Amino acid sequence: MRTVELVGLADIEEARQRLAGVAVRTPLDRSRALSDVVGGDVFIKCENLQRTGSFKIRGAYNRISRISPEGGRGGVVAASAGNHAQGVALAATLSGISSTVFMPAGASLPKIEATKRYGAEVQLVGKDFGEAYAASSEFAATCDAVFVHPFDHADVIAGQGTVGCEISEQMDDIGTVVVPMGGGGLISGVAAALRSLRTGVRMVGVQAAGAASFPPSLERGAPVELRQVSTIADGIAANAPGQLTFAHVQAYVDEVVTVTDEALAEALLFSAERMKLVLEPAGAAGVAAVLQNLGGLEPPVVVLLSGGNIDPLLLLRVIRFGLGASGRYLALRTRLSDRPGELHRLLGLIAQAGANVVGVEHHREGLGLHVGEVDVALQVETKGPDHIEALVRGLATSGYIIERL
């Protein structure tokens, strides 16, 4: 791999000057809920409260504001699943430059609409970030537009690094910093800042297991491109590290861990219920790592909450998923005899077990059903994994064959 020049503290301090009056100095507060989990002080850096709902405005504005009037005549173009799109759109509008953003066809509707409101023209192309990226690169080459990379550019990394400067100023003592990772721009900048400002800080990156390009890349010693990515955390669903971000992670980051979608869903639920914060799945990746006790966390720990832009419909699904993963929600199916009182008997047994039925689907006709049989699907609120096991055992003892959905 070719040698690259790493971003330095001087670059990040220059970015801070450019971002003055544009980016918000986000709060850093102690989380009692996460501190109880770790057994030591845990603080949260709330970039979900940043303009556009994520840290992305920092890097996007630092990059775009440096484009000369002549260079910006063709506008700027970017590819993003949502957060970088909004950052680029706002940064371009503030800089008086037109912007075009390519987003995957399945991008969140609220993120698409927000990007348009910030002033960008949106093109929906491809099934994932990789295909949107390819289309945006082609557009930049043919339309003389400046391509604004979501992570692999020194100005973008320097802008994201301003988060690290703020953490250093807001914390007297730092043991570990936990940062969500997609392409690696955020952790590259934060790590570059903290390595210059503090000694002995442990840097831990967190990737979604279904989009974890850094572990194989670090093992190989060069960026590895994943053939496909699959995760609810679209904000960190990059197919591969960049050359520049890989070099920063290789130089500055102590460990990269991965979390499953189940863990992300539980972290979202935990954040909403215990910390009173609405996050997107990518923004909750650090919380998931803490809840899973990953990364060799040495207190005081700082968990970076990278974004809060979540589609309300996805939030509903993820919360239900998180409830299921934590044993507080059960979907099941069984069959009854088609006789009066059978459904009433089943619901009575569930009530006696202390569970609460929140949904019932009752079908007399269907594939595989015998004459005189009824298919029943139930959604039930429960009190935890042990309660679920007791409920299922009780129903089985009463003669019901239970299928968990």
C-alpha positions in Angstrom: 0.0 0.0 0.0 1.3 3.4 -0.9 2.5 5.7 1.9 0.0 8.4 2.9 0.4 11.5 5.0 -1.6 11.4 8.2 -3.8 14.3 9.3 -2.1 16.4 12.1 -3.3 18.5 14.9 -2.6 21.7 13.0 -5.0 20.5 10.2 -7.7 19.8 12.8 -7.2 23.2 14.6 -7.5 24.9 11.2 -10.7 23.0 10.6 -12.0 24.2 14.0 -11.6 27.8 12.9 -13.5 27.2 9.7 -16.3 25.4 11.6 -16.7 28.2 14.1 -20.3 29.3 13.9 -21.2 26.3 11.7 -20.8 23.2 13.8 -22.2 23.0 17.4 -20.0 22.2 20.3 -22.0 19.2 21.4 -22.5 18.2 25.1 -20.5 15.5 26.8 -22.3 14.1 29.9 -21.9 11.2 32.3 -24.3 8.4 31.6 -25.3 6.7 34.9 -26.9 3.8 33.0 -23.7 3.0 31.1 -21.5 3.6 34.1 -23.5 1.0 36.0 -22.9 -1.5 33.2 -19.1 -0.9 33.1 -18.6 -0.4 36.8 -16.8 2.9 36.2 -17.5 6.3 34.7 -18.9 6.4 31.2 -19.5 9.6 29.4 -21.5 10.2 26.1 -20.5 12.7 23.4 -23.7 13.6 21.8 -23.1 14.2 18.1 -26.7 13.1 17.6 -27.5 16.7 18.7 -25.2 18.2 16.0 -26.6 20.2 13.1 -28.2 17.8 10.5 -28.4 15.2 13.3 -24.8 13.8 13.0 -21.1 14.7 13.0 -21.0 14.7 9.2 -21.4 18.5 8.8 -18.0 18.9 10.4 -16.0 17.1 7.7 -18.3 18.1 4.8 -18.1 21.8 5.6 -14.4 21.8 6.1 -14.0 20.1 2.7 -16.4 22.2 0.8 -15.5 25.6 2.3 -11.9 25.1 1.0 -13.1 24.8 -2.6 -12.2 27.9 -4.7 -15.0 29.8 -6.5 -13.5 28.6 -9.8 -13.4 25.0 -8.6 -16.9 25.1 -7.4 -18.6 26.3 -10.6 -19.7 22.8 -11.4 -21.0 22.2 -7.9 -20.2 19.3 -5.6 -21.4 15.7 -5.7 -21.5 13.1 -3.0 -22.7 9.5 -2.3 -24.4 8.7 1.0 -27.0 6.6 2.7 -28.2 9.7 4.5 -26.0 11.5 7.1 -23.1 12.6 4.8 -25.8 13.6 2.3 -27.3 16.0 4.7 -23.9 17.3 5.8 -22.9 18.0 2.2 -26.2 19.6 1.3 -26.1 22.0 4.2 -22.3 22.7 3.8 -22.8 23.4 0.1 -25.7 25.7 0.7 -23.8 27.6 3.3 -20.9 28.0 0.9 -23.1 29.1 -2.0 -22.3 26.0 -4.1 -24.9 23.7 -5.8 -24.9 20.0 -4.7 -26.0 16.7 -6.1 -26.2 13.7 -3.8 -26.5 10.0 -4.9 -28.3 7.8 -2.4 -29.2 4.1 -2.5 -32.7 3.5 -3.7 -33.6 2.0 -0.3 -32.4 5.1 1.6 -34.6 6.3 4.5 -37.3 8.6 3.3 -36.8 11.1 6.1 -33.1 11.3 5.2 -33.9 11.8 1.5 -36.4 14.6 2.3 -34.0 16.3 4.8 -31.2 16.3 2.2 -33.5 18.0 -0.3 -34.5 20.6 2.3 -30.9 21.4 2.9 -30.6 22.3 -0.8 -29.3 19.3 -2.6 -30.6 17.6 -5.7 -31.1 13.9 -4.8 -30.5 11.0 -7.2 -31.6 7.5 -6.0 -29.3 4.9 -7.6 -28.4 1.3 -6.7 -29.1 -1.1 -3.9 -26.3 0.0 -1.5 -23.7 2.6 -0.8 -21.2 1.0 -3.2 -23.5 1.4 -6.2 -24.4 4.9 -5.3 -20.7 5.8 -4.9 -19.9 4.4 -8.3 -22.7 6.5 -9.9 -21.6 9.7 -8.1 -18.0 9.2 -9.2 -19.1 8.9 -12.8 -21.3 12.0 -12.4 -18.3 14.0 -11.0 -16.1 13.0 -14.0 -18.7 13.8 -16.6 -20.2 17.0 -15.1 -17.1 18.7 -13.8 -18.3 18.6 -10.2 -16.1 18.3 -7.2 -16.5 14.9 -5.5 -16.8 15.1 -1.7 -15.8 11.8 -0.3 -17.7 10.7 2.8 -14.6 9.7 4.7 -11.4 9.3 2.6 -10.1 12.8 2.3 -7.7 14.8 4.6 -10.1 17.8 4.9 -13.0 15.5 5.8 -10.9 13.7 8.4 -9.6 17.0 9.9 -13.2 18.2 10.2 -14.3 15.1 12.0 -11.2 15.4 14.2 -12.7 18.5 15.8 -14.8 16.1 17.9 -11.6 14.8 19.4 -10.5 18.3 20.4 -13.8 19.0 22.1 -13.6 15.7 24.0 -10.1 16.6 25.2 -11.3 20.0 26.4 -14.4 18.6 28.1 -12.7 15.7 29.9 -9.9 15.9 32.6 -9.1 12.2 32.4 -9.8 9.8 29.5 -9.2 6.1 29.6 -11.0 4.7 26.5 -12.8 6.4 23.6 -15.4 4.2 21.7 -16.3 5.4 18.2 -18.7 3.9 15.5 -16.9 3.0 12.3 -18.1 2.7 8.7 -15.4 3.9 6.3 -13.4 5.2 9.2 -13.4 9.0 8.8 -14.7 9.8 12.2 -12.4 7.6 14.2 -9.4 8.6 12.0 -10.0 12.3 12.9 -10.8 11.7 16.6 -7.8 9.4 17.0 -5.5 11.9 15.3 -6.6 14.7 17.6 -6.4 12.7 20.8 -3.0 11.0 20.0 -1.6 14.6 19.8 -3.5 16.0 22.8 -3.5 13.1 25.3 -1.3 10.2 26.2 -2.4 6.7 27.0 -5.9 6.9 25.6 -7.3 3.6 24.3 -9.1 4.0 21.0 -11.8 1.4 20.1 -13.7 1.3 16.9 -17.1 -0.4 16.5 -18.4 -1.8 13.2 -21.7 -3.6 12.4 -21.0 -7.3 12.0 -22.7 -7.3 8.6 -20.5 -4.5 7.3 -17.2 -5.1 9.0 -14.5 -4.3 6.5 -11.8 -3.2 8.9 -11.1 -6.5 10.7 -10.1 -8.4 7.5 -8.4 -5.3 6.2 -6.2 -5.0 9.3 -5.4 -8.7 9.2 -4.4 -8.4 5.5 -2.5 -5.1 5.9 -4.5 -3.3 3.2 -8.1 -2.3 2.5 -10.4 -5.2 1.7 -13.7 -4.6 -0.1 -16.7 -6.6 1.0 -18.8 -8.2 -1.7 -22.0 -7.2 0.1 -23.1 -5.5 3.3 -26.2 -6.2 5.4 -27.0 -4.3 8.5 -29.7 -2.1 10.0 -27.0 0.5 10.6 -26.9 2.2 7.2 -24.8 5.1 8.6 -21.8 2.7 9.0 -22.5 0.4 6.1 -19.4 1.1 4.0 -18.1 -1.6 1.7 -14.4 -0.9 2.3 -12.0 1.4 4.2 -10.4 4.2 2.3 -6.6 4.2 1.8 -6.3 7.3 4.0 -8.6 6.1 6.8 -7.1 2.7 6.8 -3.6 4.2 7.4 -5.0 6.3 10.3 -6.8 3.3 11.9 -3.7 1.2 11.5 -1.6 3.9 13.2 -3.8 5.1 15.9 -6.6 2.7 16.8 -6.0 0.0 19.4 -8.9 -2.4 18.6 -11.8 -2.8 16.2 -14.8 -4.8 17.5 -18.1 -5.8 15.8 -21.7 -5.9 17.0 -24.6 -7.7 15.6 -27.9 -6.1 14.5 -29.5 -7.7 17.6 -27.0 -5.9 19.8 -27.6 -2.7 17.9 -31.4 -3.0 18.4 -30.9 -3.6 22.1 -28.6 -0.6 22.3 -31.2 1.6 20.6 -33.8 0.4 23.1 -31.4 0.9 26.0 -30.6 4.5 24.8 -34.2 5.4 24.5 -35.4 3.8 27.7 -32.4 4.4 30.0 -30.6 7.4 28.6 -33.7 9.2 27.1 -31.9 9.6 23.8 -33.2 8.7 20.3 -30.3 7.4 18.2 -30.0 5.7 14.8 -28.5 2.2 14.7 -25.1 3.5 13.6 -25.2 6.1 16.4 -25.8 3.4 19.0 -22.9 1.2 17.9 -20.7 2.4 20.7 -23.5 1.8 23.2 -23.8 -1.8 21.9 -20.1 -2.4 22.4 -20.3 -1.2 26.0 -23.4 -3.4 26.7 -21.5 -6.4 25.2 -18.4 -5.6 27.2 -16.2 -5.4 24.1 -13.0 -3.6 23.5 -11.2 -3.8 26.8 -12.9 -0.7 28.2 -10.7 1.2 30.7 -12.7 3.9 32.6 -13.3 6.8 32.2 -14.9 5.8 29.0 -16.2 8.2 26.3 -18.8 6.7 24.0 -19.4 8.8 20.8 -23.0 8.9 19.8 -22.5 9.6 16.1 -26.0 10.3 14.9 -29.7 10.4 15.6 -31.4 10.4 12.2 -33.7 7.4 12.2 -36.9 6.8 10.2 -39.8 6.5 12.7 -41.0 3.4 11.0 -37.5 1.8 11.4 -37.5 3.0 15.0 -40.7 1.1 15.7 -39.4 -2.1 14.1 -36.0 -1.9 15.8 -37.5 -1.2 19.2 -39.8 -4.3 18.7 -36.7 -6.2 17.6 -34.8 -5.0 20.7 -37.6 -6.0 23.0 -37.6 -9.4 21.4 -33.8 -9.7 21.8 -34.0 -8.7 25.4 -36.8 -11.2 26.2 -39.6 -8.6 26.6 -41.5 -9.4 23.5 -42.5 -12.8 22.0 -44.2 -13.6 18.7 -45.5 -17.2 18.5 -47.9 -19.4 16.5 -50.0 -22.4 17.5 -53.1 -24.3 16.3 -56.4 -24.7 18.1 -59.5 -26.8 17.6 -62.2 -24.8 15.9 -64.6 -24.9 18.8 -66.2 -22.1 20.9 -64.0 -21.1 23.8 -60.7 -22.4 22.5 -59.1 -19.0 21.9 -60.5 -17.8 25.2 -58.8 -20.7 26.9 -55.5 -20.0 25.3 -55.6 -16.3 26.1 -56.6 -17.1 29.7 -53.5 -19.4 30.1 -51.2 -16.5 28.8 -52.8 -14.1 31.2 -52.4 -16.5 34.1 -48.7 -16.7 33.3 -48.5 -12.9 33.7 -47.9 -12.0 30.0 -49.8 -9.4 28.1 -51.2 -10.1 24.6 -50.8 -7.1 22.3 -51.8 -8.7 19.0 -53.8 -11.7 17.8 -54.2 -13.1 14.2 -56.9 -15.8 13.8 -57.1 -17.8 10.6 -59.5 -20.6 9.8 -58.1 -21.2 6.3 -54.5 -21.7 5.2 -51.9 -24.0 3.8 -51.6 -27.1 5.9 -54.6 -26.5 8.1 -56.9 -29.5 8.6 -60.7 -29.2 8.7 -61.6 -28.1 12.2 -58.2 -26.4 12.9 -57.5 -22.7 13.5 -54.1 -21.1 13.1 -53.4 -18.4 15.7 -50.4 -16.0 15.7 -49.9 -14.0 18.9 -47.7 -11.1 19.9 -47.0 -11.0 23.7 -45.3 -8.6 26.1 -43.1 -10.6 28.5 -40.8 -9.8 31.5 -37.5 -11.4 30.2 -36.0 -14.6 28.8 -36.9 -16.7 31.9 -40.5 -15.5 31.7 -40.7 -16.5 28.0 -39.3 -20.0 28.8 -41.8 -20.5 31.6 -44.7 -19.3 29.4 -43.7 -21.6 26.5 -43.3 -24.6 28.9 -46.7 -23.9 30.5 -48.4 -23.8 27.1 -46.7 -27.0 26.0 -47.8 -28.7 29.2 -51.3 -27.6 28.4 -51.1 -29.4 25.1 -50.2 -26.6 22.7 -47.5 -26.9 20.0 -45.7 -23.6 20.0 -43.7 -22.1 17.1 -41.7 -19.1 17.9 -41.7 -16.5 15.1 
